[in-house]
Amino acid sequence: MEKENKYVLQYPSIMKGKKIMYVHGFMSSAQSGTVARIREMLPSADVVAYDLPVHPQEAMDLLRQKCEEQKPDLIIGTSMGGMYTEMLYGYDRILVNPAFLMGDTMTKHGMLGKQTFQNPRQDGVQEFIVTKSMVEEYKEVTRQCFAAVTDEEQDRVYGLFGDADTTVAAETYGVFAAHYRQAISFHGEHRLIDKSLIHAVIPVVRWIDDRQEGRERPIIYVSIDALRDARGSQRGSAMKGFQTLLNHYAMYVVAPSPSYDEEYVAEVRRWVNDTVNVPAWQRLTFTNQENLLYGDYLIAPVAECERSGFMGTTIALGSDTFKTWDEIIEFFSRLGGQ
């Protein structure tokens, strides 16, 4: 069950007893704030990280060695670490803003010359020199990306790309999507902050953990009209409710299916992406026959519940029992995931 300590939200039920390897970005180290945050948010997991050599082939050799030693259940790599992580085949992986064009990125952002590591490193070294030959080394390593993409790998790799990332995401989303089908845009910049971890990374970690465990959560369908009002504005506590229910349920958004109205479909997709974002990725359903939906619960306005014919339990938003989303949250909290 999700809980909150003084500093950060925690998800102790996710990746319980499992090992996560974090692969840091350029000019960072195993002491980065992201490592600390992942450890705090996933306190039941064993999170390991290592200082990477600045020479890319040495870094890849180290990572492959550590994978053999540690046998991680999940690898999370950010930026340059995302580029390395793609090549660690045979493991479940999340690549966050991966720098697949690392050599070009170094040149574009003026990284030649003396650089200072942003975090302390175990060897005590804090400065290093980026030379033109090192840039070529990175270009050579990135040419090795996507060398062993199989059908199995397709299901094991997720790419997360910040929609406000001006460093790499705009250039590398298409590169990733050309090789893998699980490319997801999230609300965030290049740097992985708490908000991005909570709303983008943690949902994907949860999906991976569920798949590894063969865990099937009860299904809740939420009508688009339970999330927004007639003016298209978000209903009070709707996103709080959606995020809370994610901890125990498989959540889907359902909207009426129009007749040849591409504008409507595009508008709904935009709204869901802008508002729900990553948790609704590939979880938006258009239908006029809610009675055919396979699931446990449907949360919808009263009139929609009455005509839906849904075979599971209907939660009528606006009824005497569920006047607001706060009553819905309280109802499901008493169920405890049932």
N, C-alpha and C positions, 0 to 999 in steps of 0.2 A: 504494500500500500504506500502511496506517495505520502511523504511527510516533509515538514519544513523545519530546518534548524535555524539558528540565529542568522546564518549567512546565505544559505542557498537551498533550493528545493532538492530533495533526495528521493531516489527511486530504488530502495533496497531490494525489491522483488525482481529487478531486471538484471540479467547476467549473474545470478546468484551462484557463487562458487566457481565462476569461470574466469578465464584470463583474457584481458584486453591488452594489446600492444599498441602504443601510440607512437606515431612517427612524425617528428617535428619538422617545421619548415626551415627555410634558409635563414642563417644568422641567429637561429634559436638553439635550444638545447633541451635535454630531458627535464630541466628544471623550469620549463615554461609554465605560465599561469594556466594554460589549457589543460596540462596534465593534472595539476592540482584540482582544477574544477571537475574534471571527469572522475577523479578519485572521490571527491566529495559527493557528487551527484549519484554515483553508482558505488555505494559503500560496501556492497556485498561481492563486488568483483575485485580481482587482483589486477591492477593496472601497472604495466611495466613500460619503461621508456629508456632510450639510450642516446647518448651524445653521438651524433653522426659525424664522420670525417668530412672535411670540406671537399675532398676529391670524390666525385660521384661513384666511380666504380668501387672504391674502397667502402663507400657507404652501402652500396648494394650488397657487397660481399658480407659486411657485418650484419645487415638485416636478414639475409638468408641464413646465416649462421645462427642468429638469435631465434629465428622462426623454428629451426630444427631443434634447438635446445628447449624453447619455451612452449612450442605447440599451441600458439594462441587460438582461442575460440573466435576472436574478432580482432581485426587490425583497423585502426582509424588513422588516416594520414591527412595532414593539412598542407596545402600549397606544394612546396617541393616534396614534402613527405607524402602527399597524395600521389605525386608522380611515381615515387619509389613504390608506394603501396600497390599501385596497379600491377606491378611486375612480380608481386609476391603471390604467385598463382597457387591455388589449392587451399586458400583460406577465405573465410567470409571477410569482406572488406568494405569500408566506407571511405570514399575519397572526397575531401572537402576542399573546394576551390583548387583542384590539382593543377600544378604548373607543368603541363605537358610540353610547353615551348620554353623550357627553362633558360636555355642559352639566349634566345631572343629576348626573354623577359629581363635578363640581367643587363643586356645592352640597352634596352629601351628605358629602363629605370636607373641608368647611370650607376651600376654597381661595380664598375671597374675601380681598382685601387684599394686603399686600405679600408677595411670594414671592421666593425666592432660587434661582437656577439651581444644580442639583446638580453641574454640570461647567463648566469654563471655556468661554467662547464667543469666537469669532474677533473680535467687535466690542468685547470687553472688558466688556460689560454683564453684571452679576451679579444685579441686582434688577429686578423689574417689579411692576406693580400689576394684580391681577385685579379688574375692576369687574363690576357686574351687566350692563352693556351688553356686555362681553366674553363673559360666560356666554351671553347671547342669541345672540351671533355664533356660538359653538360649536354651539348648538342648531340654528341655521339651516343650518350646514354639514353637520351629521350627518343632517339631513333629505334631503340629496342622496345619501346612501349608497344603494347597490343600484339606482341609476337605469339602469344599462346591463348588467345580468346576462343573458348569452346562454348558449347551450349550450356555445360555445367557452370562455367565461369560467368556466363550471362546472368545466372540466378544468384551468384554469390557476391556481385559487386554493385554498389550504389554510388552514383556520383551526385554530390550536392554542390550547387553553384549559386552563390550570392547574387541577387539581382542588382545590388549596388556595389559589387566588387569591380573596381576599376583597374585592378592589377592583372588578373588572369582570366576570370570567369567568362567575360564576353568573348574571348578568343578560344577558350578551350571547351566550352559547353558542346559546341558542334563537333570538335575533335573526339570527345568522349562518346557522344550520341551516335557517331558513325560506327562505333565498335560495340557499344553496350546499350541495352534498351532501358535501363533504370537510371535515366538522367532526370534530376529533379531540381527545379529552381526554388530557392528559399529567400525569404526577406532578410537580407543581411549584407555586410560588406566583406572584405577579404579576411579581416581578422575575426576569429571565432570568439564571440562574446557570449555571456551567459544566456541572453535571449535567444541567440541562434542555437546554442546547445539544447535549450529546453524545447524550443518549438520546431527545430529541424533535425538535429542529430539524435536526440533521445527517442523520438517516434520511430526512426529507422532502426536504431539499436533494439527497440522493443519488437519490431517485426522480425528481425533476425533471430532474437532470442526465442520468440514463439515458434519460428520455423525449426530451429535446432531442437526444441523440446517436443515438437509435434503438438503444440498447445493450440487448442481451438477455443477462442473466447466467445462468449455469447454475443450475438450480433444486434446492434442498435442501428436502425435507420432513422435519420433525422430529416424531416421535411425542410426544404429551403425556406418555407414560410414560417417555420419555427425558429429559424435563425435570423430572419430579417422581416421587417414590417412592410406594409403596402408601399411605402416610399423608398424601399431598398436600404433602409438604415438598419444597422445591427440591433437586435433586441437586447435589452438589458440582461446582463449575466449569461447571454447565450454562449459566448466563447469560453467563459469561465466554466460553464456546464460541459461543453464539448471537451475541453482539455481535462476536466476532472474525470469524466466517464472513460476517457482513453486509457486510464490506468487499469481498468478491468474488462473493457469491452472492445470488440471490433466495431469501429464507427464508420458509417456510410452516410453520405448526403444524397437525398432523393428529390428530384424535381419533376414537374409535369413534362410530358413529352409532347411538344408542339407538332403541328403538321407543316413541314417544310419551312420552318422559321429559323433560318440559320443565325439571324441577328440575336434572337432570344437565347439560343443555345450558347452563342459566343459570350453574351452578356452574363449568363449564369456561370459559365466557366470562369470568366474574369472575376466575378464577385467571390466565388468560392476560393479561387486561388489567392486573391488579395486578402480575404478575411480568415479562412481556415488554413490555407497554404499546405504545407507538407503533409499533415495528417489526412488530408483529403485526396492525396495523390492516388490516382486510379481508383478512387472510392466515391465517385460521383455517378449516380444512376438516373437516367431519364426514363420515366414510365408513367402510363396512365392506368396501369393495372397493379396497384399495390398488393392486391390479393395474391399475386404470383411471386412476390418477393419472399425469399427464404430467409427468415431471421426470427429473433426472439422478441424485439420491441420495435415499435414505431412511435416516435415523438413527432406530433403534428398538431396544428390548430384543431379546435373542436370539430368544425364542419368537415375537415379533411378526414379526421378519424372516423366520423360517422359514416362516410361514404366509401371508405377505403376497402372494406372487406378483408383487411389484413388478418392473417391467420394467427399471428402472435398476440402479444399484449400491446394495446394502444395506450399511449400517455397523451391525454388531450390537453395541450397547452391552452390556458385561458378558461379551463373548467373550474368548478368550485374547489376541486382537489388540487389542481395544478395551475394556480392563477399565474404564476411566473416561473422562470427558470430556477429560482431559488428553491421552490417546493420540489421541483424535479430532481435537483441535486441532492436534497435531503432524502427523498424517496430512494434513490439509488445507493446512497451512502448506507442506508439501513439494510439494503439487500446484500451488501458486501461482495459484489461481483457475480451474484447469481442471475 
